[in-house]
Amino acid sequence: MNESAVAGVRSEKYNHPQDANEGCVGPESVTAGKASACAGCPNQKECASGTYRSNEASAFKAAEEVEIQNALQGIQHIVLVLS
């Protein structure tokens, strides 16, 4: 697969925070930013604000899914390697 085809479809703003605490409930959870696992997380304020649950975030995710589906449309065979 051409990596450049999907390189532009990712956004740090709406993905799960990479520096999230262990046991993170996820930024889209109703308890995001409020759960005990969120204590001390550098993303706590942003998660609690609902940024990841906003209409803008939902629209971005929908557009991202369509873009990924279009990028993968020509894939006919998948080789799964288990080691």
Secondary structure as a PSIPRED ss2 file (coil, helix, strand):
# PSIPRED VFORMAT (PSIPRED V4.0)

   1 M C   1.000  0.000  0.000
   2 N C   1.000  0.000  0.000
   3 E H   0.000  1.000  0.000
   4 S H   0.000  1.000  0.000
   5 A H   0.000  1.000  0.000
   6 V H   0.000  1.000  0.000
   7 A H   0.000  1.000  0.000
   8 G C   1.000  0.000  0.000
   9 V C   1.000  0.000  0.000
  10 R C   1.000  0.000  0.000
  11 S C   1.000  0.000  0.000
  12 E C   1.000  0.000  0.000
  13 K C   1.000  0.000  0.000
  14 Y C   1.000  0.000  0.000
  15 N C   1.000  0.000  0.000
  16 H C   1.000  0.000  0.000
  17 P C   1.000  0.000  0.000
  18 Q C   1.000  0.000  0.000
  19 D C   1.000  0.000  0.000
  20 A C   1.000  0.000  0.000
  21 N C   1.000  0.000  0.000
  22 E C   1.000  0.000  0.000
  23 G C   1.000  0.000  0.000
  24 C C   1.000  0.000  0.000
  25 V C   1.000  0.000  0.000
  26 G C   1.000  0.000  0.000
  27 P C   1.000  0.000  0.000
  28 E C   1.000  0.000  0.000
  29 S C   1.000  0.000  0.000
  30 V C   1.000  0.000  0.000
  31 T C   1.000  0.000  0.000
  32 A C   1.000  0.000  0.000
  33 G C   1.000  0.000  0.000
  34 K C   1.000  0.000  0.000
  35 A C   1.000  0.000  0.000
  36 S H   0.000  1.000  0.000
  37 A H   0.000  1.000  0.000
  38 C H   0.000  1.000  0.000
  39 A C   1.000  0.000  0.000
  40 G C   1.000  0.000  0.000
  41 C C   1.000  0.000  0.000
  42 P C   1.000  0.000  0.000
  43 N C   1.000  0.000  0.000
  44 Q H   0.000  1.000  0.000
  45 K H   0.000  1.000  0.000
  46 E H   0.000  1.000  0.000
  47 C H   0.000  1.000  0.000
  48 A H   0.000  1.000  0.000
  49 S H   0.000  1.000  0.000
  50 G C   1.000  0.000  0.000
  51 T H   0.000  1.000  0.000
  52 Y H   0.000  1.000  0.000
  53 R H   0.000  1.000  0.000
  54 S C   1.000  0.000  0.000
  55 N H   0.000  1.000  0.000
  56 E H   0.000  1.000  0.000
  57 A H   0.000  1.000  0.000
  58 S H   0.000  1.000  0.000
  59 A H   0.000  1.000  0.000
  60 F H   0.000  1.000  0.000
  61 K H   0.000  1.000  0.000
  62 A H   0.000  1.000  0.000
  63 A H   0.000  1.000  0.000
  64 E H   0.000  1.000  0.000
  65 E H   0.000  1.000  0.000
  66 V H   0.000  1.000  0.000
  67 E H   0.000  1.000  0.000
  68 I H   0.000  1.000  0.000
  69 Q H   0.000  1.000  0.000
  70 N H   0.000  1.000  0.000
  71 A H   0.000  1.000  0.000
  72 L C   1.000  0.000  0.000
  73 Q C   1.000  0.000  0.000
  74 G C   1.000  0.000  0.000
  75 I C   1.000  0.000  0.000
  76 Q C   1.000  0.000  0.000
  77 H C   1.000  0.000  0.000
  78 I C   1.000  0.000  0.000
  79 V C   1.000  0.000  0.000
  80 L C   1.000  0.000  0.000
  81 V C   1.000  0.000  0.000
  82 L C   1.000  0.000  0.000
  83 S C   1.000  0.000  0.000
